[in-house]
Amino acid sequence: MPFFGLPDIYDLYQKMHQNNVMLTFKGEVTSELISTVLQIIENKLEQLEESVKVKKKVFNVLVECLQNLYHHVDEIGNNGINDPEVSDTRSAILMIWKEDSGYYIVTGNHLLNENAEMLRNRLDKINALDKAGLENLYNDILSNSGLNSKGGGGLGIIDIARRTGQKLEYYFQTVNDVYSFFSLKTSIITS
């Protein structure tokens, strides 16, 4: 039985329209996709006639979210584990919508269970910091060469928290003995 029948598509369209969903995507995150998504959102923000400040903040946070997806999914795809319960660990999800209070970005991707606790601890540490604490942590990683082999060091997540001024909402769903699915919600409050 198919997931969607043709009459269901209109219902899905209506729900997305009513909830001001600007973009949804499920699949492999590539550098080409990142460029395309950024162009689509830039165009939509222009159509909404957002201020330069709001456009810049949404765009910069989206860049960080997409880069995080790109790097995390790439790590998982190269680990050599073949698990039939997780048919496509390189696949990720992205959704962007607008509410009266601002813009929201949700991302999700698989990660190894062994990395979930470390990421949870890092997110909790970031969420415990105030604005000055985030600045200090960011600068400390930059100045102490806390960068990892991919050039990060958690700077993307820290930068999202710095730019939004909001706590990062996250959830880990255990999929099986090897993988969890990590979801991150970023809030960009504009009102």
N, C-alpha and C positions, 0 to 999 in steps of 0.2 A: 504494500500500500504506500503510495507516495506521501511525502511529508506535507506537501502543499497541493491542494487542488486549485484549479483556476479561480473559483470563487473566493478562496482564502487569500489570494494575492491582493485583492482589493481591501480586505480587512487589514492585512499587514500594512498596506499603503496608508490607510486611514489612521491606524495607530501611530505610524511614523510621522505622519503629517500633524496629528493632534499633539504629539509630544515634541514637535520641532526638531526632529532628527535631521541633522545636516548631512551625515555620512555614516554608513556602516560598511564594514569590510570583514571578511573572513578568508584567510588564505596565507600564503607565504609572503613575508615581508622582505622586499628587495629594495635596493637603492632606487630603482626606477619607480617602484610603487611609492616610496617616500616622496619623491619629487612630484608625482602625480597628485597624491593626497594633499600636499602642501599647496599646490596650484589650485585645486578644487576649493579648499577652505579659504584661501586668499580671495578667490572670486566671490565666494558666498559672503564673506565679511564685507567686501566692497558693495555687494548688492544690498546688504543690511545697513549700509552707511554708518558703520561703526567708527568711532574715533580712532585716530592713529595709535593712541596709547592702548586701547583695547585690542586692536588688530595685532599690534606688536606682541602684547602679552600672550594672547591666544596662540599666535603663530610660534613664538619661542617655546612655549610649554608643549605644544604639539610636536615640534621638532624633537624635544627631549624624550617625549613619550615614544615616538616612532623609533628613535635611535635605540632606546632601551629594548624595544621589541626586536629590532633587527639584531642586536648583539646577543640577547638571551636566546632567541630562537636559533641563532647560528651555533651557539655553544651546544645546545641540545642535539641539533642535527648531526654534529660531528662526534658524538660519544660512542657510536657503534652499537647501541642497544637496539635490538629488534623486538618490540613488544606488540603482539597482536591486539591488545586492548587499547593501545594508543596508535591509531593508524597513521597519524601524521603529526609528529611532534614539531615539525617546522611551521605548522599552521598557527596563526594567531588571530585575535579578534580586536577590532577597533570600532568604537562608536563615539560620535560627537553630536551633542544636542545643545539647544539653547533654551533657557528658561528666563523668566523675568529677572531673576537675580544674577544671571551670568551664563557662562558656558561650562559644559561638563564633558570630560573625555574619559572614556573607560577603555582600558586595554586588558587583554588576557593572553597568556601563553603558558605552555607546559614548561616545567623545570624539574630537575631531578630532586627527589625527596631529600637527598643529602644536602642540597643547597637551600632548601626552604627555611630551615631554622636560622641560618646565617642571615638570609634576606629579611626575615621577620624581625630579628634583633636589630638589624640596621635601620629598618623602617621605624621601629619603636624608638630608637635613639634619635632619629631625625624628628619624629613627632614630639619628643620631649623637649626639644630646643625652641627657644624664642628666636626672634629675628636676629639678634646679635650673636646668639649661639650658632645659628646656621651660617652666618657670615664667617665666624671664626673657624668652624669646621671646614667650610669650603676653602678658605684661604690656607688653612693648615695642610690640607691634602695637596693643594697646588704647590705650596712652598717646601713641603717635606717629601716631594716626589712619591706621594702615595698612589701614584697611577699604576694601574695594572697593565697587562700585556696588550689590552685593547685600547689603551689610552684613557680609560676611565679611572675608577677608584670610588665609584658611587657618586661621582659629581653630578650626573644627570638627575638622579633622584633628589639630591640636595638642591640642585638648581630649580627643580619643579617646586619644591617647598618654599624656596626663597622667593621665586617669582610670584607665586600665588598667595603667599601669606596664610595658606590653609593647611590643616592637617591632611596627611595622605590617608585615604581610606583604602584598605586592602583586604583580600581574603585568599586563603589557600584551601583549595578543594583537593583532597587526596583522591587520585584516580586509581592507583594500584600500588604495588610494592616498589615501583621504580619512579613513577611520576606523580607530580601534583600539578594542578592548574592554578596559576597565580593571576588574580584580578586586581587591578589598580584603578581607583576612581580619583580623578583630579578635578578640583573645582576652581574655576576662575570667576570670582565674584566681581561683578561690574556695577552693582547698584548698592 
